[in-house]
Amino acid sequence: MDLRRLRYFIAVAEELNFTKAAARLHMAQPPLSRQIRDLEEELGVTLLNRTHHHIELSDAGRVFLEKAKQVLLAADSAVVEAQRAQRGEIGSLAIGFFEQIAYTLLPPTLRAFQERHPMVEVQLRWFPVVDQVEALRRGDIDLAFVRPVTDLAGLSKETLLEEPFVLVAPSDHPLAAKDIVSVADCSRERFINYTQHLAPDYHAIIMRLCALAGFAPRIFLEVGQVYTALGLVSSGTGITFVPASVQRLHFDNLVYRPLREQQLLSQTYLAWTRPSPSPVLSAFVATARQIAQTEFSG
């Protein structure tokens, strides 16, 4: 059924005058009369009782008028909702994140996105960083914050952060008195490193930085998460290196100091599997990119 005919009928039913209805619709009266007759033939009912002097709604016409208005309201609403979805204003998004992102890039990104797109339903799913890509490929999430710890081939991705590592030491440690620290200054220290099976990129970077400085680190303990490493450093257990963005997190008895050597960088991406991302996904990527550039660059 042509929605235009519904609009024509509603105008005639409300005006109960073909001339007034035609003027309201900005059309001539004869085509309007034909459209109403065609609608009645299509439905197999009489919608209007006509006399020489006036028209009135039939019983069928009164019932049809109410339903026709509901149909048009639903159609208009569908158009508006579709347009909003096309602009990324409504929809849903399942986002995977790993531990470190929860206290660095995710909070300001999520806050900005929800301010701009309050009608988008966001679902957050935590996975270990080594499991993010598999969750994407399974379809458990729409996009994920990832690091290059597994094969990213076949994924679309946006680089968000490329950042150097910084030293983390107890606030009463001799290295805390320095404004900038060389990796070689740490050669006699006890290191808290990251386990190779949970954070292979961070494990490798610490080992490589120390090797380039001419020593093998004294690994006192290996942990799976940055937050755990920070807590242990705060307790005086040892020192560690973390990506610069982690400096947003504050612990008692803990300081961050820049490293002189910055040739090895931590990389963080947003990744997704769909070759043509949805408007909602694209909007989130754009928000994350802006936050990374404005709040985490330099």
KETI-888693 format. One record per residue (C-alpha): chain; x, y, z. Coordinates in Angstrom, 3 decimals. Example, Ala and Ser with C-alpha at 12.3 -4.5 7.8 and 13.67 -1.06 7.14 Angstrom:
   unit          u          v          w
      A     12.300     -4.500      7.800
      A     13.670     -1.060      7.140
This chain:
   unit          u          v          w
      A      0.000      0.000      0.000
      A      1.291      3.418     -1.024
      A      1.850      5.627      2.028
      A      0.975      8.658     -0.079
      A     -2.583      7.398     -0.390
      A     -2.792      7.166      3.376
      A     -1.727     10.791      3.646
      A     -4.294     11.778      1.008
      A     -7.050      9.908      2.819
      A     -6.167     11.421      6.199
      A     -6.313     14.932      4.725
      A     -9.720     14.286      3.162
      A    -11.019     12.595      6.322
      A     -9.936     15.515      8.491
      A    -11.183     18.237      6.146
      A    -14.300     16.362      4.944
      A    -13.927     18.482      1.837
      A    -12.003     17.523     -1.290
      A    -11.266     21.116     -2.269
      A     -9.792     21.998      1.136
      A     -7.899     18.717      1.310
      A     -6.423     19.275     -2.162
      A     -5.280     22.765     -1.171
      A     -3.732     21.366      2.016
      A     -1.876     18.766     -0.042
      A     -0.856     21.284     -2.738
      A     -2.463     19.259     -5.512
      A     -5.453     19.481     -7.818
      A     -8.798     18.075     -6.706
      A     -9.426     15.544     -9.545
      A     -6.190     13.546     -8.956
      A     -6.964     13.521     -5.231
      A    -10.452     12.136     -5.866
      A     -8.972      9.421     -8.088
      A     -6.432      8.466     -5.421
      A     -9.172      8.024     -2.816
      A    -11.283      5.916     -5.199
      A     -8.230      3.785     -6.011
      A     -7.595      3.314     -2.291
      A    -11.182      2.190     -1.729
      A    -10.884     -0.279     -4.604
      A     -7.603     -1.602     -3.218
      A     -9.163     -2.118      0.212
      A    -12.504     -3.350     -1.071
      A    -14.414     -1.027      1.266
      A    -16.183      2.324      1.141
      A    -14.258      4.854      3.197
      A    -16.360      7.931      2.425
      A    -20.090      8.395      2.069
      A    -20.559     10.998     -0.656
      A    -23.521     13.206     -1.490
      A    -23.780     16.207     -3.796
      A    -23.315     18.598     -0.901
      A    -20.907     16.924      1.523
      A    -18.889     13.846      2.422
      A    -18.635     11.920      5.641
      A    -16.640      8.987      6.932
      A    -18.203      5.572      6.752
      A    -17.867      3.170      9.670
      A    -14.993      1.514      7.804
      A    -13.503      4.943      7.126
      A    -13.464      5.874     10.812
      A    -11.662      2.654     11.733
      A     -9.241      3.023      8.833
      A     -8.484      6.656      9.712
      A     -7.288      5.721     13.193
      A     -5.103      2.899     11.893
      A     -3.780      4.969      8.989
      A     -2.578      7.649     11.400
      A     -0.776      5.003     13.443
      A      0.881      3.601     10.318
      A      2.104      7.017      9.207
      A      3.407      7.847     12.666
      A      5.303      4.547     12.692
      A      6.642      5.181      9.186
      A      7.780      8.697     10.066
      A      9.406      7.390     13.234
      A     11.169      4.670     11.247
      A     12.592      7.271      8.870
      A     13.875      9.406     11.742
      A     15.399      6.403     13.519
      A     17.058      5.182     10.327
      A     18.552      8.620      9.715
      A     19.808      8.778     13.296
      A     21.348      5.329     12.950
      A     23.043      6.428      9.725
      A     24.577      9.353     11.626
      A     25.739      7.044     14.421
      A     23.387      8.614     16.962
      A     21.637      5.379     17.963
      A     22.548      1.708     18.002
      A     24.669     -0.539     20.151
      A     28.369     -1.249     20.461
      A     30.205     -4.035     22.289
      A     33.746     -2.934     23.173
      A     36.548     -5.159     24.392
      A     39.214     -3.716     26.659
      A     42.178     -4.915     28.687
      A     43.235     -3.957     32.195
      A     45.572     -1.056     31.479
      A     43.094      0.716     29.174
      A     40.564      0.825     32.026
      A     42.571      3.549     33.781
      A     44.191      5.303     30.822
      A     42.441      5.768     27.478
      A     39.031      4.190     28.086
      A     37.507      6.544     30.724
      A     37.903      9.853     28.826
      A     37.003      8.199     25.518
      A     33.871      6.588     26.899
      A     32.828      9.781     28.665
      A     33.222     11.881     25.499
      A     31.456      9.304     23.336
      A     28.463      9.007     25.652
      A     28.156     12.787     25.862
      A     28.007     12.988     22.061
      A     25.948      9.831     21.486
      A     23.746      9.366     24.561
      A     21.322      7.026     22.776
      A     23.983      4.456     21.827
      A     24.005      1.427     24.116
      A     27.617      0.610     25.015
      A     28.535     -2.816     26.361
      A     32.010     -3.248     27.846
      A     33.722     -6.635     27.892
      A     37.021     -7.275     29.668
      A     39.470     -9.783     28.181
      A     43.184    -10.332     28.800
      A     45.117     -8.440     26.146
      A     46.208    -11.710     24.527
      A     42.549    -12.750     24.055
      A     41.148     -9.559     22.522
      A     41.688    -10.536     18.894
      A     40.142    -13.967     19.356
      A     37.078    -12.342     20.948
      A     36.811    -10.108     17.879
      A     37.067    -13.015     15.465
      A     34.413    -14.949     17.414
      A     32.066    -11.983     17.157
      A     31.819    -11.529     20.926
      A     32.599     -7.818     20.513
      A     32.369     -5.231     17.740
      A     35.754     -3.625     18.321
      A     38.573     -3.884     20.813
      A     41.506     -2.038     22.264
      A     44.462     -4.230     21.322
      A     48.231     -4.360     21.449
      A     50.463     -6.231     18.974
      A     50.588     -9.403     21.062
      A     48.794    -11.614     18.515
      A     48.415    -11.674     14.743
      A     46.336     -8.690     13.616
      A     46.209     -9.810      9.972
      A     42.807     -9.356      8.401
      A     41.657     -6.808     10.965
      A     40.935     -3.160     10.370
      A     42.728     -1.030     12.925
      A     43.362      2.522     14.041
      A     46.592      3.460     15.802
      A     45.770      5.334     18.997
      A     48.976      5.421     21.036
      A     52.666      4.937     20.341
      A     54.364      5.841     23.579
      A     57.710      5.374     25.302
      A     58.211      3.537     28.562
      A     58.976      5.279     31.835
      A     60.618      4.067     35.016
      A     58.480      3.293     38.052
      A     60.331      3.264     41.382
      A     59.513      3.647     45.085
      A     59.453      7.322     46.030
      A     62.352      6.841     48.477
      A     64.519      5.019     45.920
      A     67.783      6.743     44.821
      A     66.578      6.729     41.193
      A     63.571      8.804     42.254
      A     65.914     11.743     42.865
      A     66.813     11.907     39.162
      A     64.838     14.000     36.673
      A     65.572     11.521     33.890
      A     66.949      7.997     34.133
      A     69.078      5.916     31.788
      A     68.237      2.245     31.496
      A     71.864      1.508     32.434
      A     71.205      3.174     35.807
      A     68.888      0.241     36.565
      A     71.425     -2.529     35.976
      A     71.714     -3.456     39.663
      A     68.023     -3.194     40.480
      A     65.453     -5.908     41.058
      A     62.992     -5.881     38.183
      A     59.325     -6.692     38.158
      A     58.739     -7.877     34.609
      A     55.621     -9.031     32.766
      A     54.905    -12.675     32.040
      A     55.610    -13.654     28.476
      A     52.320    -15.493     27.977
      A     50.123    -12.619     29.243
      A     52.028     -9.508     28.110
      A     54.611    -10.684     25.568
      A     55.138     -7.214     24.084
      A     55.956     -5.583     27.433
      A     58.104     -8.530     28.495
      A     60.109     -8.298     25.278
      A     60.521     -4.515     25.471
      A     61.936     -4.603     29.006
      A     64.341     -7.388     28.063
      A     65.375     -5.567     24.890
      A     65.878     -2.185     26.595
      A     68.134     -3.790     29.168
      A     70.044     -5.726     26.509
      A     70.650     -2.539     24.530
      A     71.988     -0.953     27.739
      A     74.426     -3.840     28.125
      A     72.938     -5.970     30.886
      A     70.417     -8.694     31.615
      A     67.821     -7.556     34.174
      A     67.576     -9.229     37.559
      A     64.001    -10.457     37.387
      A     62.629    -10.715     40.907
      A     59.044    -11.417     39.886
      A     56.871    -11.608     36.773
      A     53.247    -10.443     36.760
      A     50.412    -10.396     34.254
      A     49.095     -6.868     34.701
      A     50.523     -3.371     34.949
      A     48.384     -2.545     37.990
      A     49.915     -5.470     39.888
      A     53.408     -4.305     38.981
      A     52.642     -0.815     40.281
      A     51.386     -2.155     43.580
      A     54.527     -4.213     44.040
      A     56.766     -1.250     43.231
      A     54.829      0.825     45.757
      A     55.574     -1.828     48.379
      A     59.313     -1.523     47.701
      A     59.613     -4.912     45.999
      A     61.481     -3.613     42.957
      A     61.278     -1.343     39.909
      A     59.600     -1.704     36.546
      A     58.959      0.076     33.259
      A     55.450      1.046     32.105
      A     54.009      2.952     29.127
      A     53.952      6.701     29.697
      A     50.133      6.918     29.766
      A     50.083      4.843     32.966
      A     51.430      7.894     34.824
      A     47.803      8.964     35.198
      A     47.494      6.328     37.898
      A     48.713      7.408     41.333
      A     49.981      5.160     44.112
      A     51.410      6.041     47.489
      A     55.207      5.675     47.688
      A     55.631      5.525     43.921
      A     57.127      7.872     41.320
      A     57.453      7.878     37.541
      A     60.584      9.082     35.786
      A     61.199      9.390     32.029
      A     63.747      7.073     30.457
      A     66.476      8.545     28.303
      A     66.098      5.647     25.885
      A     62.837      5.909     23.928
      A     63.485      3.780     20.865
      A     61.049      1.011     21.844
      A     57.414      2.033     22.029
      A     54.210      0.603     23.417
      A     51.513      0.486     20.734
      A     47.758      0.544     21.300
      A     45.159      0.157     18.552
      A     41.441     -0.055     18.099
      A     40.661     -3.068     15.921
      A     37.518     -4.439     14.294
      A     36.682     -7.161     11.788
      A     34.058     -5.549      9.551
      A     35.530     -4.110      6.324
      A     32.823     -1.424      6.326
      A     32.354     -0.242      9.924
      A     28.930      0.887     11.092
      A     28.332      4.600     11.719
      A     28.301      3.923     15.471
      A     31.631      2.092     15.334
      A     33.159      4.829     13.172
      A     31.949      7.452     15.641
      A     33.611      5.647     18.544
      A     36.877      5.289     16.616
      A     36.831      9.004     15.800
      A     36.227      9.870     19.454
      A     39.042      7.607     20.649
      A     41.395      9.084     18.049
      A     40.594     12.618     19.186
      A     41.068     11.782     22.874
      A     44.377     10.050     22.162
      A     45.623     13.065     20.209
      A     44.441     15.745     22.620
      A     44.979     14.111     26.014
      A     47.756     11.575     25.480
      A     50.087     13.014     22.837
      A     53.439     14.164     24.136
